[in-house]
Amino acid sequence: MAVAAAHARTLPTASAPAPAAKALASDAVRGPFLGSARSGAAAHGDDQDDADDLIELMSRKFAHVRIDATLPEEHQLNIRHLLPEHAHALVEAINSPSRETQHHAAVQLRRYLSMDNIPHAIDNVLAVPNLLTTLTNLLHTAHDHAALQYEIAWTMTNVAAGSHQQTVAVAHAGAIPVLLSALAHAEHVDVQIQAAWCLGNLCGDGPVLRNAVIEAGIVEAMIVFFRSRFLGPDGASTKDSVRARVTDPANVQVARILAWLMANLCRGTRYATEWTKLAPLFPVLLEFVHHDDLETVIDACWGLSRTLQVLGVHGSSDNKLAASLPNDLWNDADGDGGPPPYALVELSARIVELLTQPFPGATDDDRIRLNTPVLRAITNLASGDDTHAAVLVSAGAVPALCDVARACLLSSTPTSKSNGAPITLTTPPGHTPVAFAREALLALSNMAAAGSPRMVLDFLAAGPVAHVWLAIATAAARNIAEIDRRAVRETVWGVANASSGMDTDVARTVLGTCDAEWRAALLALVACGLHPTGAESSANAQYDAEVREKAADAVHNLVHVLPESSWLHDDDARYLAENVLPWIPRRSAQYATVSATRDKIIKDARRVRERDELRLVDGLDGMMLG
């Protein structure tokens, strides 16, 4: 007998990058490298699915700008007229045999690109014949002058922070392999980080350049850099010593740029082949997600959430994280080709901690920026195999997700508690608390799809999942128009997934002591948007259709294993037979004689229930799943 299949789902990525958003940094800022601050709004894309309210940050390009306040006025005037008026002199200086002359010209060019209110500044640079190619060659050959390399990499970063066409021009100048070489082998860390910044802009432009950077070997280059930067002088290191170096305050700016680069690099990961290419970076992301710096953690969580998207795609067993994690990046001698045993446990514990514990110094807006990728990472991790669900349950994810769902959907005051720590979610621009509820409910639905009844029972026992589901289903049944349909969809998916194993103990745990409430709620949701007149043409039609179908799955599963319950009355059977079957398109195609099936159910419903109960249940089996 067929049963409703449990199904874990990940959210699709956007198909195209949005226009780049540039952050503004001051030339006067001094850290491990110049102009390290990165702030500003991120561009967003349209996803055509329920992911649009939690859509990940799209392409993010950052440039060093606004140096006018740090320069005397007469210098500002001179630099503003550098191009096109003095293009010939600039080219001569760049091609000079003197490194100092080249450096002076590179500084002037970088300042020109960093000035405010110069129309078409990048286009003016690109209009100088072969200038970008010449700069690329200099970056590759000027190993004897780190300051010159730094200025050139900064200039290229600013060009790559422009439009798509301007960013492509950097790649066409042959910059990708040169930047990768600088990242891995430059003798000065400022040059390495500036190269990483430029590569991040290239990756943030879109899938074409991002794939080109990956194919050129950025993963290998980054690992070379990480090893040289964070391992001990003798090349040996423990996990604790590596983490101490990663989180050292002296490395904060380095960590920020590298985490941002990896977030851009991992965007769009959807298939096992992509995961294989990026998997060596997973231990690095795991280190950065433990950082004390909020910006580093946010970008590392975006990188993790994007790479973890591959887990639930098409339910492929090839995409299981546990089967494809690399060895510990820092200890080759300890690896034997299998996954590091700490990775799943450590990752799950950390992302649940980030969701439930206040991050030191974070504002409400910071919490929104952090919770968005954290929730996405939990959802995608839960879409993997049964091991992932079990680890998340052990990490305390279930009560945390229940708190988010209740706080953001069922309470007028979005504040709740998990494990004794407060959770406060405010409404950010473009995101409502409902969007977080959807994500939390999707994660719970994925965890409910765990394979064995024992695992599902452990999941249900770990938090008030059934109570949250019932509260949402009941609220929706009373007035579907007043509650977010996408959240309702995730709720009925969860109930259907949990009950899909046809296990009596699971069914009784879901129902608890609320048989009558569940019956009323699910039957009402089966009827939601039932008739095509008006409702089917509305913007909510796709969600209504999925809600009623998954609610029908849940009814079928629960009635099948609990025929003695007060679940289905005779009138319910008649109603379902007459109304549900014709309006579930995917199911109606499975029946050769719809009217005959309907007549049989109606006939059974008229009999005395105590005598013909099993036949009634069999009729429902045939009606709903065939």
Secondary structure, 3 states (H helix, E strand, C coil): CCCCCCCCCCCCCCCCCCCCEEEEECCCCECCCECCCCCCCCCCCCCCCHHHHHCCCCCEEEEECCCHHHCCHHHHHHHHCCCCCCHHHHHHHHCCCCHHHHHHHHHHHHHHHHCCCCCCHHHHHHHCCCHHHHHHHHHHHCCCCHHHHHHHHHHHHHHHCCCHHHHHHHHHCCHHHHHHHHHHHCCCHHHHHHHHHHHHHHHHCCHHHHHHHHHHCHHHHHHHHHHHHHCCCCCCCCHHHHHHHHCCHHHHHHHHHHHHHHHHHHCCCCCHHHHHHHHHHHHHHHHHCCCCCHHHHHHHHHHHHHHHHHHHHHHCHHHCHHHCCCCCCCCHHHCCCCCCCHHHHHHHHHHHHHHHCCCCCCCHHHHHHHHHHHHHHHHHHHCCCHHHHHHHHHCCHHHHHHHHHHHHHHCCCCEEEECCEEEECCCCCCCCHHHHHHHHHHHHHHHHCCCCHHHHHHHHHCCCHHHHHHHHHHHHHHCHHHCCHHHHHHHHHHHHHHHCCCCHHHHHHHHCCCHHHHHHHHHHHHCCCCCCCCHHHCCCHHHHHHHHHHHHHHHHHHHHHCCCCCCCCHHHHHHHHHHHHHHCHHHHCCCCCHHHHHHHHHHHHCCCHHHHHHHHHHHHHHHHCC
